[in-house]
Amino acid sequence: MVMRFIRGASLAVSRPAGDYALPPVGDDGWVAASAAEAGMSARRLSELTRSLRNGEFSGIDSVLLARRGRLVYEAYGDGPDEGAARLRLRNPRSATKTVTGMLIGIAIERGFLDGVSAPILPFFPEKQSVQHPDPRKAAITVEDLLTMSSLLECDDENTFSRGHEERMYPLEDWVGFALNLPVRGFPGWATKPADAPYGRSFSYCTAGTIVLGGVLERAVGQPIPDFARDTLFRPLGIERAEWQYTPTGQAMTGGGLSLASRDLLKLGQLYLQGGEWGGRQVIPARWVASSTRPHARVDEATEYGYLWWLRAFSSAGRSYAGYLMQGNGGNKVAVFPALELVAVVTSSKYNARGMRDVSDQLLVNYILDAVQS
């Protein structure tokens, strides 16, 4: 489904190659601020632009920054026509999962869902006779899926896992695929949930977010793209969104939602502002706080909220805590509350080794390094 109610011009601009320039203002809700006004180094941002254009960050398609609620920096690396690049929809892959979490929060606030403790199986009465029946499967909740910590044997980081996403895609019924998985085991070398931080054992599972999408769609009683349009996108002035779909017609809530880079930036800014946009509370503030609080540990450097990645980045001897939407190819929407900073990095270089490290380096060595005050 594609919403294309495009307003305004393409905001094409001409600027000297490599020089920092104030992002152009359109009618998309963003107000621009210069680097100096935002307390950032124009020199460092100019160096970032030159690095993008000379290929130092090969595969990076766009970089955008907002500081203190204003658009400060915007650069595109996928074509000479910057106006066209600005309008181009970006597919940040699994960053879509975080949008799914936003919609779950809205659904709970509006009374469609009883809360994160709601069990998932009652939403699928036609699938009650699941394979590998187990009382622990019946106890899986919305929160278990939001935190990637259900007991389903599903691990996209392990190619041997029965629940690996590549085993799901050739099938028709993706929700059924997930619900029919066995309960995972915990051999002696694996940490059991009871012994893990926050009482949960993290296991990255795209199939789980597909089930979460099914829960959402049945709870709200309308297609996910329609619910997202009415409750999240329109309040933010987001007028173009392109979803991918499962073979059964459900919107793909595990990845593939395409949005313009400026609109991805809005999603990060929305959370930085506690769920408020333009004087309207789009997402409950308490949901924003819960979503960006740790609920499971990924590794020693990373924790997980409600489909948000939580980690700190070090630059110039200082550490900055952030929470991120992340996707294949190094795609990121990163929020640093203490700095009042939101950054978007998009890439279409999917499955390329090291792209997450590339976008991390860009974030640390240029974006965070550009913060002056």
N, C-alpha and C positions, 0 to 999 in steps of 0.2 A: 504494500500500500504506500503510495507516495502522495503527500500533501504538497501542493505547489501553488500557494497563494503568494507569489513573490511580489514584494513591494520595493519600490525604489530602484535606483540604478545599480550598476555593478561596482560602484565605488572605485573605478580604475584610477590609479594615480601614477605619477611619474616622479622618480626620485633618483639621485645619484647612486650608482651601484655601491653598496656597502655602507652608506651613511644612515644613521638613525633618523627616522622621521616619525612625526606624530601620526598614529593610525587615523585614517579618514573616518568621519562620522556619517552614519546613515540613519535609517529609521528603524534600526533593530533593537533599540533600547540602550545601547552602549554609549557612554560619555567618555571622551578621550582625555588623557592627561599626559603631559610631557614627562620624560624620564626625570627631569629635575623636580617637577611638581610631585612626582610619586616617590621621590627619595631613591632613585636608581641611577646608575652610571650610564649616560648616553654613550660614552666611549666604549664601555664593555658591551653594550647592546649592539653597537656598530660592528664590533669585532665578531659578535655572534652572527650577524647578518653576513659578513664576509666569509665566515667559516661555513655557513650553510651553502653559500653560492659557489665556493671553491671546492665543494665536495668533501669537506672534512667529516661531515655527518651524512654520508651517503644513505639514501633511503628515507630520510626525514622529509615529510611533505609540508608540514606547517608547524610553526611555533608561535604561541600567543601568550601574553601575560596581562593580568589585571592586578592592580595594586590599589588598595584602599577604595575598592569599588569602581575603579575606572580602568579603561583599556589603555595600556601603556605601550605595548609592543605587539607587532604582527608581521610575520615574514612567511613566505611560501617558497617551497623548493621544487615544485612540480609543474613548472611552466612559466614562460615569460609574461603571460597575461595575469597580473595580480588580481584584477577585478574578477576574472573568471575563477581563479583559484579560491577567492574568498567565498564564492557561492557554491563551490563544489562540495558535495556531500562526502563525508569521510566515514569509513567503516573501521572503527577502533576495536573491532572484534569483541573480546570478553569484557570490555568496559561496559557493554550492554548489561551485564549482570548487575552492576550497581544501580542502573536505572530501574531494573526489576525490583530491587530493594526499596527504591523510592516509592514505587507504585504500591508495594505491599504496605508501607507506612501510611500512605494516603487511604488505602482501603480499610485499614484498621481504624483510623481516625473517623472515617465516615460510617463505621458500623457494619461494613460488609464482612469483616473478619473479626473473630472474638479476641484476637491477640496472637502473640508469637507462640503461645503455648497450645494453640489449636492443632490437633492431630490432622494429618494430611489424608489418611486413607478414607475417611467418610466423604471426601469430595469426589471419590471415584467409586461409587457403588457397583458399577459394572465390572470393576477390577478387583472385587473382594477376594476372589479365588486366585490369589497370586501364587507364583512358584516360590518354593523355599519358604513356606509360611513359618512365622516365628512371632511370638508375642512382642518381641522388641521392635519388629517392623511396624506393628500396629501402634506402637508408642512414638513413632517418629513425628516430630512437630514442625511447624513452620520455622521456628527458630533453629532447629537442627539443620535445615536446608539453607537458611540465611547465613549460617556460620560455617558451612562446609564441614559439619561434624556429625552427620547422621551415621548410623551404623551400617549403611549399605556398603557392600564391597565395591567401591567405586573410587578410582584414583587415576586421573588423567596424566599424572606424572609417572605412572607405572604401566608400561606397555603390556604387561601380563595381566593387569587387572580386568576382571570380567566386565566392570562398568566403564572401562575406558571409552571416551567419546567416539573414537573411530569405529568401535563395534556397534555403536548406536546408529550412526548416520545411514548405513545401508538399509535399515529397517523402516517400516512404515509407522509403527506406534512407538514413539520415543518415551512417552510417559509409561507405557506398559513395560518397556525395556528396563526402566529404572525400578519400577515397583517389583519386578520379577527377579531382581538381583538378590543373591544370598546376603546374609549378615556377615560382616567382615570378622576375621579372627585376629587375635593379638598374641603372636608368638612371644617367646621370652625376651626377644630383643626389641620388641615394640612397646611403646608406652601406652598403657591402658587409659581410657578416659578418666577413671577415678584417680589416677596418679598424675594426670596432666594438668598444667595450669588452666584455670577456669573450668576444670572438670570436663573438658572436651578434647577429642583427638581429631585434629584437622586432616582432611583428605580432599584435595581439590577435585570437584565432581561437577562437570557441566550438566550431566543428566539430572542431577538434583535440582538445578535451576530451571530445567524444563518442567519438572514436576511442579515447582513453585509457580511457574507461569500457568499451568493447568489449574492449580488452586486459585490463583488470582482471577482467571477468566470465569471460573464457575462461581466464585464468591460475588463478583461484581455484576455478573449476568450480562456482559457485553464483551465484544472482542477487545483484546488488550490494546491494539492501536487506537481504538476509539476512546477507551478509558484514559490512556496516556495523553491523547490530544486534548481532551476536555479538562483534565485535572492537573496536568503538569506542563504540557507544551504551550498551550494557548496563554496561560497566565504569564509565561516567560517570554511571550512573543515569538516562540519557535513555530514557524509555519511550514517547514519542510522536514519530513522524516520518512525514511524508507526502511521498512522492516523486512526481514526474511522470515520464511514460514517453514514449519515442519511438514512432512508429507500429509498429515491429517488436517492441516490448515490452521494450526495454532501458531501465533506469532512466536518467533524464536527468541526466547528470553535468556538464552545462554550466550548470545553473541550475534553480531551482524547488523545491529541497528545503526543506520548511517545518518549522521547529522553534520551540518556545517561546523567548521572549527569554532566560530564565534558562539555557536549555540552549545557546543560542548563546554566552552568556557563559562557560559551561563549556569550550567549545572553545578560546576564547582563553586562559583560565586554564590549560588543559592544556598549551598551548605555552609559556606563561610558566614553568610548572613543569618544563620540559624533557621533556614527554611523560608525566609521572607524575601519577597521581590516586589518592588514598586508599591510598597505599602500593603501588600496582601500576604497573608501567611499561607503559602502554597503547600508546604510540608510542615507538619507539627514540629515545633522546636524540640520537644522531648524525643521525637523520633530521630532527628538529626543527632542529638546528643547520644542516644543509644546506639545508633548506627556506627558512630565513629569512636566508640569505646571498645576496648579489646574484649572479645568473647572466646577466642581460641588462639593458640600459639602456632604459627607456621614454622618458624625456626628461631634461632637465638636473636636475630635482628628484626624479625617481622612478626606482627600479630595481625589478627583479623577481626573485623567488626561484623556488621550486617552487610556483607558483600562489598566492604571497603578494605583495602590493604593499609595497614598502619606501620609506619617505620620512620626512622630519623635519617636525615642526610647531613653529612658534615662538609663544611666549606670554610676555608680560611680559618681553621682551628675552632669553628663554632658548630654546634649541632642544632638542627632544626627539625622538630617533630612535624610530621605531615600525615595526611591520609589521602589515598589514591584510588582512582579508577584505573585499571590496567587491562591491556589486551595484547595479543600476539603482535609481534613486529615492533615492540617498544612503545606502543600507544599508551599515553598517560594523560589523565587529568589529575594534577597534584594540587593539594590545598595545604597551605602553611598558615595556620591561624595566628601564630605569634607575629608573623610578618605581614598579615593581611594581604597575602599573596596567593594568586591562583595561576597555574601554568598549564597549558595544553601543548602536548607534543604528539603529532600524528605521523603515522608511517603506513605505507602499503607494502613494505618489504616483509611480508609474512613468512614465518617459518625459517627465516634467515638466522643463522647462529649469531649470537652476541648482540642482537638489536636492542634488547632490554638494557644491556650495559651501555650501549651507545646513547640511548635517551637518558640514562642515569648520569652519564658524564656531561651531557649537555646541560642537564638540570643543575648539577653541582658546579661545574667549572665556568659556566656563563650566567645562568639565571640567578642562582643564589649568590654567586660572586658579584653580581651587579647591584645587589641591595646595599645601599649606603646608610640608610637611617630607618 
